[in-house]
Amino acid sequence: MLDLSQCSEIKCPIQFVVDLLDNKWSVLVLRELFGGDRRTHELLAALPGISTKTLTQRLRELEAQGLVERRVYAEIPPRVEYSLTSKGHQIQPVMVALHQVGSQWLEQESCVCPLIRG
């Protein structure tokens, strides 16, 4: 039997992942990175409504959590690319499940999504 006095010490795994992903933009940035490496302007184009500031914040947070890797190429002008780490790839089954449920609930044909390759 679970000792309720220890509940504050036990982390809920679902809450941990939800806190890690933080908000819709983090989830959508990950979705785009499942399609491969992306530069900042490519992510901005793929995510209408996100500001440069918000995108930068989300990328930094995802990088700090070990989900995204940032690579800077010593070119003029400097080129920066973002990609998923192996830890970032572990969220793919969850994202695919969200895509499947969303498609069923919307009762529409599937969208073009980097997660689902036909």
ZIRARA-V417200 format. One record per residue. RES is the residue in one small letter. SS is DSSP state (H for helix, E for strand, C for the rest). PHI is phi in whole degrees, -180 to 180 (none if undefined). Layout:
<<RES	SS	PHI> <RES	SS	PHI>>
This chain:
<<m	C	none> <l	C	-76> <d	C	-81> <l	H	-63> <s	H	-69> <q	H	-94> <c	H	-60> <s	H	-69> <e	H	-88> <i	C	-94> <k	C	-92> <c	C	-77> <p	H	-61> <i	H	-67> <q	H	-62> <f	H	-60> <v	H	-69> <v	H	-61> <d	H	-64> <l	H	-64> <l	H	-80> <d	C	69> <n	C	-160> <k	H	-62> <w	H	-65> <s	H	-62> <v	H	-64> <l	H	-71> <v	H	-63> <l	H	-60> <r	H	-55> <e	H	-66> <l	H	-73> <f	C	-66> <g	C	-82> <g	C	127> <d	C	-60> <r	E	-137> <r	E	-95> <t	H	-56> <h	H	-65> <e	H	-69> <l	H	-67> <l	H	-61> <a	H	-68> <a	H	-82> <l	C	-123> <p	C	-57> <g	C	101> <i	C	-87> <s	C	-88> <t	H	-59> <k	H	-62> <t	H	-65> <l	H	-59> <t	H	-60> <q	H	-62> <r	H	-66> <l	H	-62> <r	H	-63> <e	H	-65> <l	H	-65> <e	H	-67> <a	H	-63> <q	C	-83> <g	C	83> <l	C	-92> <v	E	-128> <e	E	-113> <r	E	-110> <r	E	-119> <v	E	-108> <y	E	-102> <a	C	-77> <e	C	-128> <i	C	-120> <p	C	-71> <p	C	-59> <r	E	-113> <v	E	-122> <e	E	-126> <y	E	-116> <s	E	-146> <l	E	-80> <t	C	-87> <s	H	-63> <k	H	-64> <g	H	-62> <h	H	-67> <q	C	-66> <i	C	-83> <q	H	-56> <p	H	-60> <v	H	-68> <m	H	-65> <v	H	-63> <a	H	-63> <l	H	-62> <h	H	-62> <q	H	-65> <v	H	-65> <g	H	-60> <s	H	-63> <q	H	-65> <w	H	-68> <l	H	-78> <e	C	51> <q	C	-139> <e	C	-67> <s	C	-64> <c	C	-80> <v	C	-81> <c	C	-136> <p	C	-60> <l	C	-76> <i	C	-109> <r	C	-109> <g	C	-96>>
